[in-house]
Amino acid sequence: MNTFEAGTRAETPENLLDVLVVGAGFGGINALHVYRSAGFSVKLLEAGSGVGGTWYWNRYPGARVDIESLEYSYGFSDEIQQEWKWSRRYAAQEEVEQYLNWVTDKLELRDDMIFDSYVARAQFDQEKAIWEVETESGDVYYAKNCVMATGFLSAPNWPDVPGFDKFKGELLHTGQWKTDVSVEGKKVGVIGSAATAVQLVPKLAEQVEHLNVFQRTANWAFPIIDMTMPEDYERFVKENYAKIRQEEHEQPGYGVVLVDFKLRNAPTKSVLEVTAEEREHEFSERWRTGGLNVAASYTDLAVTKEANDLLRDFCERQIRNVVRDPEVAELLIPKNHGPLLRRPCGEDGYYEAFNRDNVSLIDVRSDPIAEITERGIKLASGVEHELDVIVAATGFDAGSGGLLRIDIRGRDGLRLKNEWADGVEAHLGITTHGFPNMFFVNGMQSPSAFFSPPLLANAQNRFIADVIRAAEARDAQWIEPTKEAQAAWARACDEAIAGTLYPTADSWWMSANVKGKKRQVVSYAGGFSAYHEALENALKDLDPYELGPDRSAQAS
């Protein structure tokens, strides 16, 4: 019986958990470890058949990290850091998934994980201060606290184009890749040109008869220069991990401090302060050594148009130097936004792919996709491209998408989908008013898009554990943010982005990739150091929070 529809409540169950975690990606695995280490009874539900989260579902050819493996990894255990050996400078999907399985087993977490459990509904029982969580198969779990580690990029976003149900060929999405499908020798169309497409296109180009890339918006891509992990470099990092992790947390930026195989300090100069020769050298060196760290070469590249235009000029020249057809090169150069203002893409052969005879770039800004037909993709002009396979490389409903696909109901029957219909408000990106004892990891309005997810998850999970303990110390049954504190944090998120050029670009960073969503910044862009200070301040006296009736008062 569906307890949510029946409206009945059983007595407090014997199998009541302290914490129920949803999701087994970087955030969920860390959550299970942190809460179990804190002495809480914990279980984890995962929709997939194994751990990995994003790195379980995104199995498309070319999927890999674009932050160096040695940094895009857990920092909470030096034993884990020292023991695991990365085979590549930028790990591919398979290796990241292997790493997360290894961590799961090393920490002996698997027995508390329940796989193939897609969470469909979660409802707060006010009388008992308990979350009831039901899976799609009808299993119900009870917990005092619910931690949603559902993933920042976990809800696939399909293009708003009619006719997908008509297509007679193979239909794929990069976020739900079918590993048993072969594209060998076939005519393939890829819709999209952002991060996933940038990784996918070079791999498909090597296999297919012909590849059409349907591009509406060009994106800037930076070379990552992948290679077998240099042993001396790995040794250097492992010997200096304590300092590296400290700098990741304290330096402004994305939590990335390794540049050209060395620990690099944060920039202190404006690009406008240096000579043209100095600027060209700095940009060229960062381009040569690879990675997305070009963003950290100067302080103001995403702050003023004058500074951003200098980087634009450099990047345009790099694209024209690689792409032989001048018309194709021009189409690949973004016209409506500057470098770094949308999520930068890490590329390994993307621009070179358009020099191949079997790869075509289709400009669907000037000639939009009208519909998907039985045979392929039809444009507004009437031109129809016949295809065997269509791939939607159109990303995710970022930030709130994964959460809002679950029917979440808080106090007084409040539905999260309704509360966030006019935009997300989540205090510190971790809690929201009206949903007591529910916490989000790597969620919207935290630094999630602007900081390393494995590092952020650990900071947030430790904070959540402290919040739960603080509420228990006051004998409170539940805790949630006040409306005032929540609104103040939303203003802080707006203010952090207001002094930048980010709002000038239509991107998922600004919730602009999903039709109908309020345009708002998805993440806090004020830097992790300021965010960590906000976490500490919130814990001092719990001023930003409302606490539910204490048990002693209820008993009397």
Secondary structure, DSSP 8 states (H G I E B T S, - for coil): --HHHHT---S--TT-EEEEEE--SHHHHHHHHHHHHTT--EEEE-SSSSS-THHHH---TT-B-SS-TTTSS--S-HHHHHH---SBSS-BHHHHHHHHHHHHHHTT-GGGEE-S--EEEEEEETTTTEEEEEETTS-EEEEEEEEE---SS-SB---S-TTGGG--SEEEEGGG--TT---TT-EEEEE--SHHHHHHHHHHHTT-SEEEEEESS---EEE----B--HHHHHHHHHTHHHHHHHHHHSSSSS--EETTEE-----S-GGGS-HHHHHHHHHHHHHH-SSGGGGSSTTTTT-HHHHHHHHHHHHHHHHHH-SSHHHHHHHS-SSS-TTSS--EEESSHHHHTTSTTEEEEETTTS-EEEE-SSEEEETTS-EEE-SEEEE---B-TTTHHHHTSEEE-GGG-BHHHHTTT----BTTTB-TT-TTEEESS-TTTTGGGS-HHHHHHHHHHHHHHHHHHHHHTTBS-EEE-HHHHHHHHHHHHHHHHTSSGGGS-SGGGT-SSTT-----SS--S-HHHHHHHHHHHHHH-TTEEE--BHHHHH-
